[in-house]
Amino acid sequence: MLFDTHAHLEDVDDLEDLLKRAKEAGVEKIITIGTSLASSKKAIGIAEKFSADDLQIYATCGLHPKDAKAELEKQPLNQCIDILKQLAVSSDKVVGIGEAGLDFHQDTADEEKNFQKELFETQINLAAEQNLPIVIHCRNGWEEILSLLTTDYGLPTPPGVFHSFTGNWQTAQKALDLGFYISFSGIVTFKNAKEIQAVAKKMPLERLLIETDSPFLSPEPLRGKTNEPKNVKIIAEFLAHLRNQPINTVIGASADNAKKLFGI
């Protein structure tokens, strides 16, 4: 059973055709990921409307560090989190909080970093409060994220996943020590992704997830084209070859891991 644990179906125009292609490729489960209040509402609606016996769709709700600015221009953070909480309990299709995390560029100002940290902290607390896993986005903020997730910081540590992992093995070990899963997207297939491939090769099978992050990050040999959930099979095949394991082993384990993490 192919399970795409991270897609953005709310960004798709030809959704019915896309889901048909996913079914034909053997995809049986997809989690569509919210990044704002609006996209979270849409993700839940898609999961409720388009789930079928042969393809179940689930949703998360969250505030991405780069998408939250527009929301917070309309209302304060505590009100946004209240709405997020309402969304989290609005449907049994909601299986996680996020996409949340940190997204730093080289010139990210301290004020912006502090804003993102506060936003992430509130969603860590929400995930723990609602007993839901958290879906973590990280760009150039590994030290800060891992610090926030340690119990020494005073926050709860809900279960969760580092999606579309781009860190090194040392970072991966710290995430694993905290009980997190690690998900690989099409980036792992890129020719210049040797460090990520090294992580994927060492990753304990019982903590490995696969995703497309569609419509972004198409795997080789489709890089540069619009991505979609059917391509999760390409990622599974690449990981199986990389790890010298049967394709069904990778597909089966990653699906079982996802069901365990997201309570499906």
Rosetta blueprint (number, residue, H / E / L):
1 M L
2 L E
3 F E
4 D E
5 T E
6 H E
7 A E
8 H L
9 L H
10 E H
11 D H
12 V L
13 D L
14 D L
15 L H
16 E H
17 D H
18 L H
19 L H
20 K H
21 R H
22 A H
23 K H
24 E H
25 A L
26 G L
27 V E
28 E E
29 K E
30 I E
31 I E
32 T E
33 I L
34 G L
35 T L
36 S L
37 L H
38 A H
39 S H
40 S H
41 K H
42 K H
43 A H
44 I H
45 G H
46 I H
47 A H
48 E H
49 K H
50 F H
51 S L
52 A E
53 D L
54 D L
55 L E
56 Q E
57 I E
58 Y E
59 A E
60 T E
61 C E
62 G L
63 L L
64 H L
65 P L
66 K L
67 D L
68 A H
69 K H
70 A H
71 E H
72 L H
73 E L
74 K L
75 Q L
76 P L
77 L H
78 N H
79 Q H
80 C H
81 I H
82 D H
83 I H
84 L H
85 K H
86 Q H
87 L H
88 A H
89 V L
90 S L
91 S L
92 D L
93 K L
94 V E
95 V E
96 G E
97 I E
98 G E
99 E E
100 A E
101 G E
102 L E
103 D E
104 F L
105 H L
106 Q L
107 D L
108 T L
109 A L
110 D H
111 E H
112 E H
113 K H
114 N H
115 F H
116 Q H
117 K H
118 E H
119 L H
120 F H
121 E H
122 T H
123 Q H
124 I H
125 N H
126 L H
127 A H
128 A H
129 E H
130 Q H
131 N L
132 L L
133 P L
134 I E
135 V E
136 I E
137 H E
138 C E
139 R E
140 N L
141 G L
142 W H
143 E H
144 E H
145 I H
146 L H
147 S H
148 L H
149 L H
150 T L
151 T H
152 D H
153 Y H
154 G L
155 L L
156 P L
157 T L
158 P L
159 P L
160 G E
161 V E
162 F E
163 H L
164 S L
165 F L
166 T L
167 G L
168 N L
169 W H
170 Q H
171 T H
172 A H
173 Q H
174 K H
175 A H
176 L H
177 D H
178 L L
179 G L
180 F L
181 Y E
182 I E
183 S E
184 F E
185 S L
186 G H
187 I H
188 V H
189 T H
190 F L
191 K L
192 N L
193 A L
194 K H
195 E H
196 I H
197 Q H
198 A H
199 V H
200 A H
201 K H
202 K H
203 M L
204 P L
205 L H
206 E H
207 R H
208 L E
209 L E
210 I E
211 E L
212 T L
213 D L
214 S E
215 P L
216 F L
217 L L
218 S L
219 P L
220 E L
221 P L
222 L L
223 R L
224 G L
225 K L
226 T L
227 N L
228 E L
229 P H
230 K H
231 N H
232 V H
233 K H
234 I H
235 I H
236 A H
237 E H
238 F H
239 L H
240 A H
241 H H
242 L H
243 R H
244 N L
245 Q L
246 P L
247 I H
248 N H
249 T H
250 V H
251 I H
252 G H
253 A H
254 S H
255 A H
256 D H
257 N H
258 A H
259 K H
260 K H
261 L H
262 F H
263 G L
264 I L
